[in-house]
C-alpha cells in the first residue's frame, strides 16, 4: 500500500470518527432537551459552578470583578454615612444602590455570597418566565440560549450590575402583554440601575399598545426613586450619572475606538492606549479622536431618535395612511410583538455601537432582548441569536483572557476585539435594515414588511403587544 493511500485511509477513518462523535453528541443533546427538568439542572449547575469557583474568595472574605468598588460604596454608606447620590456625584443611577447596598446586609465578609444569592434569584425569575412560568421546559430554545450566553459572559455577568438589569429586562418584556404595569415597573427599575433599558422602554413607547400602562408605572417608579433621593438630600446629585459620563474618553473596547486601536498597534504617530485612572478604564488617543469623543453622544442620540420614529411608523404607520398588502387590499395586521422586539433590539444595539464607552458587560444589554425574541418570534430572531452568541464568546475571549495583551497592543488580541466589534456592527446593520423595511411596508412603499403579520394567526398569551 502506498504511503499516499495510507494517509487517505487514515484521514477517512478520522473523518468517520468525527462524524460518529457528532451524531452521538447530537443524540444525547436531543435526549437532554426532551427532559422537562434539564433546563433547571443546567441553571443550578451553572450558578453552582460559579459559586464553587468563587468559594475561596468568599471564605477569605474577599470579592471579585467590580464588587470591590461596590462593597466600598456600600460600606461607606452603612458604616460612615456617606451615600453615593445622596452625598456626592455618582457614575450610576440612584437605583443601583439597591443591589449594591443590599449585598452588604450580612457584612463585608459575605458580600460576594449575598451578591450571588440575589443574582441567582433574579436569573431564576427570568428563566422561569422564559419557560412560560415553568410550563415549557422541553426544547426550550430561548431558555437554553439564555443560559449559554450567561455562561459565555459569566466573568462579567455575575460580577457587575448588568447581572441584575438583564434578567429584569427579560422579565419586563415577557410580562408586557399580560402585566403591563409590572413590566413598566421592572423596566423602569432596571433603567434606574443601569441606563441602557431606556432603549427598551423607548421601543415599547413607540410600538406597543401597552405604552400607557408602561409609562404610568415607569413614572410612578421614577417618582419613588427620585423622591427618596430628594428626602435623603441628594437633589443636586440625582442626575450626576449623566454628567459624569459626558467627560469620558473613547474606551478601548468600544466599536468606535477600533480605528485608533489599530493605529496604535501599527505605530501611527500620536496613537496610543492610556489608562484613565479616575474612572479605572483604558482609552485610546490619536489623530481626530477628539472629534469622535465630542460628537459621538450627539450622533448616538440623533440615530436613536430617527430609529425610534421608524419603529413607530412600522408599528402603526403615519396618520392618514393605512398599511396595505397591495393595491385594493384591506389593511394588514401589524405584528406588534415583532415590532416591539425588533425596535428594542435595534435601539439597544445602537446604544452599544455608537457609544464611546465599550465595557464587556454591554453584551448583556443586547442578549435579554434576543432571548425574548427567540421565545416569542424564534424564526425572526435566529440571526440575532447566532450573532449575539458569537459576540458574547469573543467578548469573554477579549476580557478577561486577552485583556492585558490587548493593552500591550498584541496583534492577535486586537484582531479578536476587531472581530467582536465587526459582529456587533453586522447585528446593528441587520436591525436597521429590518426596521427600514418594516417602516416602508407600513407606508405602503413595499409589498411585504420585514416581519410577517402573525397577529391574525393569534398571539400566545405570554407575548409582547
Buried (B, 14 or more C-beta within 10 A) or exposed (E): EEEEEEEEEEEEEEEEEEEEEEEEEEEEEEEEBEEEEBBBEBBEEBBEEBBEEBEEBBEEEBBBBBBEEBBEBBBBBBEEEEBBBBBEBBBBBBBBBBBBBEBBEEEBEBBBBBBBBBBBEBBBBBBBBBBBEBEBBEEBBBBBBBBBBBBBBBBBBBBBBBBBBBBBBBBBBBBBBBBBBBBBBBBBBBBBBBBBBBBBBBBBBBBBBBBEBBBEBBEBBBEBBBEBBEEBEBEEBBBBBEEBBEEBBBBBBBBBBBBBBBBBBEEBEEBBBBEEEEBEBBBBBBEEBEEBBEEBBEEBEEBBEEBBBBBBBBBBBEEEEEBBBEEEEEEBEBBBBBBBBBBBBBBBBBBBBBBBBBBBBBBBBBBBBBBBBBBBBEEBBBBBBBBBBBBBBBBBBBBEEBBEBBBEBBEEBBEBBBBBBBBBBBBBEBBBEBBBBBBBBBBBEBEBBBBBBBBEEEBEEBBBB
